[in-house]
Amino acid sequence: SLRLRRLIAQYRPDAVINCHPDKWWTVFLCPAPTRIALYPSATLPASARFYTHPIAAPNPPIHATRQYLLATQTLGCPDADLRLSVGETPDELPFIADFEKKHGLRPGEPFA
């Protein structure tokens, strides 16, 4: 939706990674100069031209997590392992506190 695109655009992202580019309309939710698309098949469709970095699924297939890491490698991030970690930086704490307040969450209450 246009509302969602405007919401994303207000953060002025440098890059957007689209994990569902097979839904052609999702390209409109990628308002960033660098647009990475992780396609679920080994063949790129015509819509791939709207992305700066379309990535076809490797053949033979690899685990989805490894395919997602292809996007971060495209951005120049160092190789990562497969451990899941979630963190927050001091710069993010005001945003988190505001988000919790706006949505009626208790401070520190888990949410996803």
C-alpha positions as CSV (number, residue, x, y, z in Angstrom):
1,S,0.0,0.0,0.0
2,L,1.1,3.6,-0.5
3,R,0.8,4.2,3.3
4,L,3.3,1.4,4.0
5,R,5.7,2.7,1.3
6,R,5.5,6.2,2.8
7,L,6.2,4.8,6.3
8,I,9.3,2.9,5.0
9,A,10.5,5.9,3.0
10,Q,10.4,8.3,6.0
11,Y,13.3,6.3,7.5
12,R,15.3,6.9,4.3
13,P,16.8,3.4,4.1
14,D,20.0,3.0,2.2
15,A,19.0,-0.5,1.2
16,V,15.9,-2.7,1.2
17,I,16.1,-6.5,1.1
18,N,12.9,-8.1,-0.4
19,C,12.6,-11.7,0.7
20,H,9.3,-12.1,-1.3
21,P,9.9,-10.5,-4.7
22,D,7.9,-13.2,-6.4
23,K,4.9,-11.0,-5.4
24,W,5.5,-8.4,-8.1
25,W,3.8,-5.6,-6.3
26,T,6.3,-5.7,-3.4
27,V,8.9,-3.8,-5.4
28,F,6.8,-0.7,-4.6
29,L,7.7,-1.2,-0.9
30,C,11.4,-0.8,-1.6
31,P,12.1,3.0,-1.6
32,A,15.8,2.8,-1.4
33,P,18.7,3.3,-3.8
34,T,19.9,-0.3,-3.2
35,R,17.1,-2.8,-3.7
36,I,18.0,-6.5,-3.2
37,A,15.6,-9.3,-4.2
38,L,15.9,-12.9,-3.0
39,Y,14.0,-14.9,-5.5
40,P,12.7,-18.4,-4.6
41,S,13.6,-19.9,-8.0
42,A,16.8,-20.3,-10.0
43,T,15.4,-18.3,-12.9
44,L,14.9,-14.6,-12.6
45,P,11.5,-13.2,-13.8
46,A,11.1,-10.0,-15.8
47,S,10.4,-8.1,-12.5
48,A,14.0,-8.6,-11.5
49,R,14.9,-5.6,-13.6
50,F,13.4,-3.3,-10.9
51,Y,16.0,-4.4,-8.4
52,T,19.6,-3.3,-8.3
53,H,20.7,-6.7,-7.1
54,P,18.3,-9.6,-8.0
55,I,19.5,-12.9,-6.5
56,A,18.2,-16.1,-7.9
57,A,18.0,-19.2,-5.7
58,P,21.1,-21.2,-6.0
59,N,20.9,-24.5,-7.8
60,P,21.3,-27.0,-6.1
61,P,19.2,-25.4,-3.4
62,I,20.8,-24.2,-0.1
63,H,19.2,-23.6,3.3
64,A,17.0,-20.4,3.4
65,T,19.2,-18.9,6.0
66,R,22.2,-19.2,3.8
67,Q,20.3,-17.7,0.9
68,Y,19.3,-14.7,3.2
69,L,23.0,-14.2,4.0
70,L,23.6,-13.8,0.2
71,A,21.8,-10.4,0.6
72,T,24.1,-9.3,3.4
73,Q,27.1,-10.3,1.4
74,T,25.8,-8.3,-1.5
75,L,25.8,-5.3,0.8
76,G,29.5,-6.0,1.7
77,C,28.8,-7.3,5.2
78,P,31.3,-9.9,6.4
79,D,30.3,-13.5,6.3
80,A,28.2,-14.4,9.3
81,D,27.5,-17.7,11.1
82,L,24.1,-19.2,11.5
83,R,23.5,-18.3,15.2
84,L,20.5,-16.1,15.9
85,S,21.0,-13.0,17.9
86,V,18.9,-10.0,18.7
87,G,20.3,-6.9,20.1
88,E,19.7,-3.3,20.6
89,T,22.1,-0.3,20.5
90,P,21.9,2.7,22.8
91,D,20.7,4.7,19.8
92,E,17.7,2.5,19.4
93,L,16.5,2.6,23.1
94,P,14.5,5.9,22.7
95,F,12.7,4.4,19.6
96,I,11.9,1.2,21.6
97,A,10.6,3.1,24.6
98,D,8.4,5.2,22.3
99,F,7.1,2.1,20.5
100,E,6.3,0.4,23.7
101,K,4.4,3.4,25.0
102,K,2.4,4.0,21.8
103,H,1.3,0.3,21.7
104,G,0.6,-0.1,25.4
105,L,3.4,-2.5,26.1
106,R,5.1,-2.7,29.5
107,P,8.8,-1.7,29.3
108,G,10.8,-4.7,28.6
109,E,7.8,-6.9,27.7
110,P,8.7,-9.2,24.8
111,F,7.2,-8.5,21.4
112,A,7.9,-9.4,17.8
